[in-house]
């Protein structure tokens, strides 16, 4: 039976929550404050700690460090949603808004305890950090899931489509797939389809015969043939012209390549790994990408999370980059100041890891007469209104088209420093009593499924009005 500690100063809420959890077969202890919780109990003996954010004396977030590996779920009122987001940045595993729905709370508890037990099982089997990907830093749930999928897919011959925003490390994933495959004793050829002019891409990929076109003075082997026996990584495959797509499809279907100007084909054994930041299914429907090629390359899809969704991984990456650039530029080992850490966590990082690399390199170069990197040296605009979800997709917001005029619907008294997640929470909470789920989704420019998923992730329960609209 899983053990849970409730830390809540309001006895009515504490007793109600204890009875709810006991009805669901949990062993429950309780305390009204952080001081009493730490004096009466060993926090590491529990499978989960549920704590109110605001408590007499020390705040509930103090339990995050005191509890060690025991997950802490924070309860907060709607008026404190920004504080709840901050608590997750401090290491809280999740939060639930008060007043909470009983089913919502029970589901959150099951989810958190289930993840913790699964992580412990993985640790016991020796499949944690030792199975991380070379060059990739991160221990968040989304990255652990990505590592596991890479390890499963890499030894196979399956074609892989890597999807992720610019700067998330798609080539690192491709390299890991190659290194862990049976082809690692052959070459991995990397091609950025967006960096080669349309007039040259077919020649570069498939080769050409002497005289095939003006300037073709000699025979030339293409990059597909050069990757024979190994891996061909096509980055930004969505930029590949339709003519080249047809030739690539033949390589995948027939296992052969024919150079431009040649009447003979050559057999090749190539594993294709493709990457893109674009929605290839949408491009296929618009006739801008071959549908048959899309289905051919979308055998296994690996999605790379943007940096803003990786929690404390951001700081771990920043500190690793800081160490690297200090060594590279011959500087003493520097550390991040508290305000720099806050700035890094608050920023959306639209350029992802690549942008973080630039910021850390710049800060190390400019740092003088100090052993700390300040937020000023990072030169990042934490008040930027740029939506990270609009990147690489042209004109989308929350993954869907913007409203006319190119701006988000506004909330009342919208502060300038409101983050995208905070904006979403505020808009839903302020309008869900007057709008149906369909209307909310339409205003935010998302699907109802996306709205539901974000409610679940951000802990925003539906009101009676919005819940009833689902049945319509």
N, C-alpha and C positions, 0 to 999 in steps of 0.2 A: 504494500500500500504506500503510495507516494505521500511525503510529508510536506505540508505547506505552512508557512508562517505569515500571519496577517498582522501588519503594523498600521493601525488606524486609530486616531484619537476619538472619533465619534463612535460611542458604544453601540448605537442603533445600527449603523452601517457595519461595524465589526461583527456584531452578533448575527446579523442577517447573512453576511457573506460566509461566516463560519458554518451556519446551518445549511446554506446552499452547497458548499463544498463537501460537507459531511454526507449530505444526501447523495452525492456523486462519488462516494467511496474514497474520500481523501482524509488523511489524518491531519488535523488542524490544530495549531497553537496560535496564540494571539498576544499582542502587546500594544499599548497606546502610544509608544514613542520609541525613537531609535535607542535612547539610553536604556530603557527597560528591556528592549529586544536583545541588546548586546550583553546586558548583565544577566539575564535569565536563561538565554539560549546560546548554543554554539551555532552560528548562522550556517556553517558548512554542513550541518547535519540535515538540512532541509533540501528538498528537490526544487522548491520555488519559494520566493518571498514576494508577497503582494503588499505594497506599501502606498499609502497616500503620499502625494507630493509635499503638501504642507502639513507639518507636524509641530507640536510644541517642542521648543529646543532646536534640535538639528533637523534639517529637511530630510525627506525620504531618500533623496539621491545619495546621501552619505552612505547608505547601505550598499550601494553598488560596489564601492571599494572594499568595504568591510566584509562583504559576503564572499569574496574570492570568486570561485567558479560557479557558485550558486546563482542562477538567473534571478533578476529582480524585475518584476512587472509593476509599473507605476500607475496609480489611479490619479486622475485629475479632473477638475471641473472644466466645462466648456470655456470658461473665461481664462483658463490657463493653458490653452492649447500650445501656445508658443513655448511655454515652460516645459510642456511634455515633450515637444520635439527636442528641446535642449537636453532633456534628461536622457533621451535615446542617444544623443551624441556623446553623452557622458558614459554610456555603456549599458543603459537599461535595455532589457531584451524586447520590451514592448510596452505599450500603455493602453489603458482603457479609460474612456471619458465617463464621468459621473453626471447624472445618474445612469448606471449601466443596465443593459438588458441582461437577464439571468442567463439566457442561452449564449449570449455574446461572451460573457465572462467565463462560462464553463468551456466554451470552445477555445478561448484564448489560453486558458490554463492547460487544456489538453495539448494544444499546439506547442506551447513553450516546453512543457515537461517532455513531450514526445521528441522534440528536437534535441533537448539536452541528453536524453537517454541514447538517442541515435549517435550523437557526437561521442559519448562515452564509449559506446560499442566500437565505433570506428577507431578511437584512440587505443582501445585494448587490442585491436587487431593490427595496430601499427600502420594505419593507412592515413595518417594525418599529414603533418608538415613534410614528412619524408616523401610524400607522394605529390607535393606541390610541383608546379611547372617551372623549369629553369627560366630565370629572367622575369618571372611573374611573382609579385608580392601580394599577399592577401589571405586572410583566414576567415573572412565573412562567409555566411551561409551560401550566398550566390556564387562565390568563388570556389568554395569547396565542392559545390555541385558541378561547377564547370570542370574542375580538375578530374572529378570522378568520371564524367562523361568523356573527357579526352582520353583517359586511361582505357576506357572500354572500347572506344572507337578506333584509336590509333593502330592496334595490331591487325585490324581488318583491312580489306581492300576497298571499303566503301568510299564513295565520293562524299565530300563534306562541304557544306555551305556555312561559312562563318558570317554572322550578322552582328554589326555593332557600329556605334558612332565613330567618327574620325578620331584617332588618337587613343583608342581603347586597347590596342595591342593585338590586332588580328593576325599580324605576321608572326608574333610570338606563339600564338596558338597553332598556326600552320607549321611552324618549326617543331613544336612539341609533337604534333601528329606524325611528322616525318621521322624525328629522332626515335620515337617509340614504336615505329613500324618495322617490318621486315625489310624495308627498302633503305634503311639508314646507311648502308654501305654504298649507296649510289647518290647521285646529286639531287638536291632540291633546287629547282629553278624558280625564282620569284620574278613575276612580271606585274608591273603596275599598268593596267590597261588605260588608265586615265592620263598617263605620262607620255604615251606614244601617239603621234599623229595618226589619224584615221587612214591616211594614205600609206603608212608604213607598217601598221599593226599586223596585217596578214603576212607580209614578208618576214617580219620579226618572229612571229609565232610558227609559221609553217615552212619558212624557207623559200628560196626561189632558184630557178635555173638561169644560167647565163642567157641574157637577151630577153628575159621574160617581160621586161619593161625598160623604159629609158633609164639608164644609169646602172642597170644590172650587168656589171662587167664580168662577174664571176659567179660560179655556183655558191650558194650559201645555205648551210644547214639551219633550220629553224629551231626555236627554243623548245618546241614540243619534242622534236627528235633528240635534242640535247638532254632532255629529261628522261629518256628511255631507261626503264628499269627503276626510276626514282619517282620523285613527286614534282608535279607542276603546280605552283601556287599562283593563281590569277587574282590579284587584288583589284578591287573596284571593277568586277566583271560586268556590272551594270552599264559601264561605259563602252563595252565592246560593240563595234558596229555590227549590224545585222548580217552582213556578208561573212564576217569573221565568225559570227555565231554559228552559221551553217557549217562552216569548215570544222569548227570545234565539235559540233554535234556528231560529225562523221568520225572524228577521232574517238569519241566516247562510245559510239555504237559499233563501229567496225574495227576499232583498234588499229587504225592506219592513218597515215598522213601523206598528203600529196603536195609537194612544193609548187609554188606558182610557176606556170609555164611547163610543167612536167606532165607526161602522160602516164607515168608509173607512180604507184603508191608504195609506201614503205610501212611495214608493220612496226608498231610501237607499243610498249607496255608502260603506260603512265598512269599514276594515280593522281586524280585532279582534286585539289583543294581550292575552293573559290571563296572570295570574301566580298562583301558589299555593305554600304551604309544605306542603300536604297531599298524600297519595297519592290522586289522583282515580280511578285505576283501582280501588283498593280500595273507595273510597266508592261507585263505580258498582256493584260487585258486591254491596255491602250495601244498595243501593237508595236511597242518600243523595245520589247525583248521577246525572243522566241519562246513560246509556251512550251514546246517540246523540249527545248534545252533547259528551261526552268525545272521541269519535272525530272530531267535527267540528273541535274546537279543537286537537287534538293532531296538527296537520299537521307542524309543526317544533317540536321541544322544545329549549330552551336551558337548561342547568343551571348555576347559579351556585355555585361552590365556597364552603364556609364559610371564614371568615377563618383558622381554625386549620390549614387545608390549603394555605395560600398562601405558606408559607415567609417569606423576607425581605420579601415585599410588606408584611407587617404593620408593619415598621419604617419603610418608605418612606411608608406611609399615615400612621403616627403622626407622623413628622417634618413631613409636609405639613400635618396638622391643627394641629400645634404652631405652625407659622409663621402659619397662618390666625388662630388665636386670640390669638397675641401681637399681631398687627396690629389685630384687632378690639377688644381690651381695652387698647390703647395701652401694651403692655409691651415692654421690650427683648427682642430675639430670644434665646430660651432654647434650651437643648439637653438632650437626654436623657442622664442619667447612665448609667454602665455597669450599675448594679443595676436601673435602670428598663428598659433594653433587655432584660436577662435576664428580668425579671418579665413584660414584654410578650410575649416569645417563649414563656415557660413557661405562660402562662395560656391557657385553652381558648376564651375569648371567646364564650360562649354567645349573647350578643346581637349578635355580629359587628361590622360597621363602626359601627353605631349605638351600640353599647356603647363602642367605642373612642373615638368622638367625644365621648361624655359624660365618659369618663375624662380625656381630654386637656383638655377645656374646664375641668373641675374643677381639674386640676393647675395650669393657667395662672392661674386665679383665685386659688388658694390660695398660689401660689409668692411668697415674700417674701425679700428680702435674699440672693438667690442667682441665679446664671445657669444653674442646672441644675434639671431636673425629676427628683426622686428617686422611687424606687419607692413610698415612703410616701405621696407626694402623689397617686399614681395611685389609691390605695385599692382595689386589686383583690386578691381572695382567691386567691392561687396554690395554696393547699392545699385549695380547694373540691373536694368529692367529687361535685359535680354532673356528670353525664355529658353532654357536648355533644350526643351522639347521641340523647338523650331529648327534646330541645327540639322543640316544634312538632308532635310526633307523639304526644303524650300519654303513652304508657307503653312506649316502645321503647328498646332498647339495641343498638348496632351496627346500627340500622335494622330490628330485629326485636323481637317482644314480649319483655318481661322474664320472668325465671323467677318462679315463685310466691314471694310475699313481697317482690317489688319490688326485689331486690338482686342484684348480680353474684355468681357463684361465686367463692369466695375462694381465693387462692394462699397457700402457706406463707410466713410471715414477711412479710406484705405491708406495705411501708413506707407511711407516711401521705402522702408526697409523690409517690406513683406516679401518673404520668399515664395517660390512657386507652390510648394506644398502647403505653406500657411495660407496662401491665397485660396487654394482649392478648398481647404477646410472651412475658412471663413465664409466663402461664397455659398457652399452647400448648407452650412448651419444657418446662415441668415435667410436663405430662400427656400429651404425644403418644406416649410409649412405653407408656402404660397404657390409652390410649383410641384408638378408631378415629376417622377424620375425621368420621364421622356423629355420634359421641358428643361430640367436641370442639365441633362446630358447635351441637349441641343445648344443651350447657352454656353456651356463649357467647350463645345466642339468635340465631344467624345461620344463613343457608343455607350449604350446603357450597360453593357457588360463591363466596359472599362470603368464606368462610374461605380459599379458595384464592387469591382476588384479594388479600386482606390479607397472606397469606404472601408472595406475589410482591412486593408493594409494600414490605413491611418486611424482606424478605430472610431469611425463616425457612424453611430447607429442610425437606422432609419426611423423617422417619426411615423405615427399612424398614418398620416396623410401620404407620405412618400412610399410607405410600405404597401398601402392599399393600391397604389397606382401600378404596382408590378403585375397585378392580376388583370389589368386592363388589356 
